[in-house]
Amino acid sequence: MIRGFGSPGRYFQGADITDQAGRFLKHLGKKFFLIADPVVYGIAGERLNKSLEAENLHLLFPTPFQGECCQTEIQRITSLVRREQADVIIGMGGGKAADTAKMVNIATTLPVVIIPTVASTDAPTSQLAVVYDEQHVKAGVFFMSRGPDLVLVDTAIIARAPIRTFRAGIGDALSTSFEAEACHASQAKNIFGVRPTRAALELARLSFHILKANAMEALAAVSAQTVTDELETVVEATILLSGLGFESGGLAAAHSIHGGFTALPAMQKALHGELVAFGVLAQCVLEGKNDAELQELLWFYRALDLPMTLAELGLSGNVDDSLVVAVKKICVPGSYIYNMPVAINEETVLHAIKKADRLAVNYKAKAD
């Protein structure tokens, strides 16, 4: 059986590293096309430009990113990249900008650099890009032929980002260990279509260990907009370790449940990591985790102030019809949910989602 592991070409992280970006990017080319929205450009665009100029490099920014990784925007940006004869693509901002940069790479084969300004997901290090339609419904998953050529993470910028995005990144990274363990148990394949390596599983476990030990202190640092050792460590866990762990360790129920939830208008305002975190609870129910394990996880969610009920994610009232729609999307053929080491059907998934919600509601009621 073939085993495999993938990663970005290079990864660098540190406070104010944006001011040294040219030093790390200069081996890739001369003309860098930036994909960033106006807010992100205001945060880091000029600093990036000055850093590139110091190395005699040129930043191209003819138009702001429109905010959604959809086919219309991908085609628009790709045409501009070709017109400007860029050497390298930079996706700077959140997951949508990063995924758009990856999709332009697929169209042009140009090197791609990812510069996240929030630690809201573990997507920056992966070759995977998620494309949505204009209504923010997941439309497909695509893959570059390799990982990003370089990932540059400025922890000073991340420390000043909205705390909700940082918390969501923790929620996303929490899933990595659970999903990698499920794939290991079921002998499922990873994103590359081969069995995960032991290294991927151990990196996923390490990510979870770091989060349990440091997440609350890191959140306090973000609240104070300061860079601490705990913040640096958690950023490494949520972006690098979790990114390597999910891509090479494999995905399972948690991310499949997220995908189903994106089809529900009521959940459109929930962040990726918030939906995935609920997916972890439902995955634990599917696996038959005991009450002590579930209570410990709920305690951790409560301590982090992560949403853990359907109502907190936007779905309340009579939820049955909506959940049926979500479950049908979750259980489509080829879904990652079939990497689970247990039998899967729409009925068991619906039961798991409802039970996870009921457990979370009861836990919150007792805690309050």
N, C-alpha and C positions, 0 to 999 in steps of 0.2 A: 504493500500500500504506500503510495506516494504521500509525503508530508511536505508542507510548504509554509513559508513565512515571508511577508512583505513589509516594506517600511519606506518612509521618505528618504531622499538622497542624503539630506543633512537636516539637523534640527538644532536651533540655537534659542536660548531663553535667557532673559535677564531684564532688570529695570533699565529703562531708557535705551534699550538696544536699537530702537528706531534711529537714533542719532548716529549709529555706526553701521547702518544697513548696507551702505555702499561697499564696505569692506567685505561683507559676506556674500554679496550678490554679483560682484564684478566679474567673476569667472564664468557667468552665464551668458553675458552679452553686453550690448551697449545701449539699446533702446528698449525701455521697460514700459509696457502698456498697463496702466492702473485701472482696475475695476473697483470702484468705491463710490458710495453715495455721498451727497454733500456733507452730511453730518460727520461721517468718518473722515472725509478729506479735511474737514476743519479740525479734527482731533489730531491727526497724524500726517496728513498729506504734505504739508509744507516742510515738516521735519524730514520726511522721507526724501523729498525733492532735494533739499540741501545736502543730505548725506550722499545721494547719488552724484550730485554736481561736484562734490569734493573728490570723487573718484573719476571725474570726467565722463560720467554716465548721464543719460537723458531720460527724463520721466515724461511719458505721453499720457495726457489726461484730457482728451477732447470732449468728453461728455460724461456726466455722472451716471452711475448705475441706477436703474429705475426701481430696484428693490425686490424683484421676484425672479427666481431662477426658472423661467419658463421659456418655451421654444422661441417666442417672439423676441425676447430680450437676448437670448443666446445668439440668434441669427444677427441681430442688430450689432452686438458687440463684436462678433466674429468679422463682420464686414468692415468695421472700423479698424480692427487689428490688422487686417490685410491691407487696407488703404494706407495706414500709417507705417507699414512695413516694420512692425515691431519684431524684436528678437526674443522677448520674454514677456510673459503675462504675469501680473501680480493681482491676486485677489485679496483685498484688504477690507476687513470688517467682520461681519458674522458669517453664518453658514451659507446664506444665499449668495453672497459675493464669492466665497470660496468655491461653491459648487458651479457657479457660472464660469469662473476661471478654469475649472477642470473641464467643463463642457467645451470651452474654446480650445483647450489643449487637444481634446478628442478631434475637433474639426481641423486643427492646424498643425498638430504635433509639436508646437513650440514649448520650450521649458516653462514650467509654472511655479510661482512662488506664492505661498499662502502666509498672510500676515493677519492673524486674528486680533481684533481689538476687544473682543469679549471671550470669556472662557465658558461659553454656553453649551457647547457640544464637543465631542471628540473627533469631529470630521476633519480638522485641518491636516492631519498626517496621512489620511487615507486616499486611495485612488478612486474611491466611490463618490459619485455625485448623484444627488436626488433632485429630480426635475418635477416641478409642480405645474398645474395649469393656472390660469389667471385668477381662479377662485381659491387658490391655495390648497387644492386637492392633489395629493400625490399622484403623479402621472407615470413615473417610471424611475428606474435606477440604472445608471450607466457607469462604465468603468474606463478609466484611463489605462493605457498599456503599461504604466508604471506608477509608482507613488509620486507625490509632488517632489520637484527637484530640491526645494528648500522650504522649511517652515521657520518663521521668525516670530517669536512671542515676546512682546514687550510687557512685562509684568506690572510696570508702573501704570501703563494705560489700562490694563485689566483691573487693577486695584481701584481705578476711578470710574469704572463702568457701573451701570446699575446692578445693585446687589442681587436682584431677581435673576439676572442672566448668569451670574456666578453660581447661584444656588441651583439653577436648572442644569448647569454643567455638571455639578455634583450628582444630580439625579440621573443624568445620562450615563455618567461613569459608573454609578452604582450597578447598572445592569450588566456591565462587562463581565464581571466574575460569574454572575449567575448564568448568563447565557453561554459563556465558555465552558462552565462546568456541565451544563446540559448537553452541549455538543460533544464534550469528552465522554460523557456517559452513554450517549447514543451512537458514538463513532460517526457523527455527521461531518460533512465537509465545511470548510470555511469559505470566505468570499472568493478565494482563488480556485475553488472547485477541487481541493485536495484536503486530506486530513490535517488538522492543526498540529503544529509542533508542540512539544512539551514546554518550550520557551514561551510560546504564546499564552498557554494556560497559566504559567507561573507569573507572567507579567500582569495578566488579568487579576490574579489573586493579590499580587502586590499592590495594584491600584486600589482594590477594596480595603486592604489593610491600612494603607496610607489615609484613605478617606475616614475610616473609623477613628484613627488616631489624631487627625489634624483638621478635619473639615470645620468644626465649630470655631477653632482659633483662626482659621483662614477667613471664615465669614466675618469674624470680628475685625480682621485687618481690612477687608473690603469696606466694611461699614465705616471705618476710620480713614479709608482711602490711603492706606500705608502698605508698603511692601515689607513683609516679614518672612522669616524662614518657613513658617507654616504655610503662608500663601504660596511661596515659590514651590514648595513640595506638593501642595494640592494642585496647582496649575500643571505641574509635571504629570501628576496622576490623571487629571481630567483630560488633558490634551494628548500627551505623548503615550503614557502607559495604557490608558483606555483606548486610544486610537489604534495602537498596535494590537492590543488584546482583542478588540472586537473584530478587526479585519482578519487577523490571522487565527484567532481563537474560535470565531464563528458567532452567528446570531441565532436567536431562538424566539421564544414567545414574547418577551418584553417589547422588542422592536416591531414585531408583527402587530401587536395590540396597538402600539402607537400609530402604525400605518392605517389601521381600521378607524381609529378615532379621528384622524385627519379628514375623513369623509363626512364628519358630522359638523354642520354649521355652528352648533352650540359650543363646540370645543375649539373653534378657530383662534381664539385669543390665548389659548394655553401654549406654552413654549414646548419645544421638542422634548427637552429633558424632563419636564413636568409630566408629560404624557408617558414617556418611557418609564419613569419612576413608578407610576401606577401600574404599568405593565409588569414591573418586577413583582409587585404584590400579587397580581393575578397569576403570574408564572409560578410563584411559590405555592399558591393554592393548587394549581394544576399538578405540581410535583408531589403534593401531599405533605408539604413541610408541616412539622408539628407546631402546636400553639405557642410553645416557648420561642421558637425561631421567628414566628410571625410577630409575636409581641415585641421581641427585641428589635426587629426591623421597624415596626410602627413607632417604637420609642425613638429610634434614630431619626425617622422622618419628622416626628414632632419636634425634636431638639433642633433640627435644621430648618424648621418651618417650611418644609416641602408640602405641597398639596398632596393629599392622600385619599380624598373621596371624589366621586364623580361630580358632586355638586361644586366642589372647589375648583374643578377643571371646567366648569361651565354647563354640565349636564345635570339637570334637576327635574323634579316633578315626575311625570309618567315617562320613564326612560326606556321602557321595553321596546317600543318600535324603533327607536334610535339605535339601541344596542343590537337589534337584529340586523340592521343595515351594516353596522360596524363589524359584526361577527362574520357576515358573508364576505366582507373584504379581507378580514384577517385570515380566513380559511380558504382563500383562492388557491388553486393548484400552484405549487412552487413556492408557497409562502415559507418563510423561515420558521414558522411555528411547527412545521413538520420535522424540524431538527430536535424537537423535544424527545426525551426518552420515555414518554408515555403516549398512549393512544389519544389521538386528537380528532374531534369532530365539532361541529357547530354547537351542539348541546353542551359538551363539556367546557368549551371555551366560554359560552354565555354564563354557565353556572359559576365558573371561576371568577369572572369579572364581577358578577353580582355578589359573590361571597366575599371577595376582596373589599368591595365597597362597604358591605355590611360590617365586616371586621373593623375597618377604619372608622366608620361612623360610631360604632360602639366604643372603640378605644378613645376617640375624641370626647365622647360624652362622659366617660369615666374620668378622663384626665382633667376635663373642665370642672 
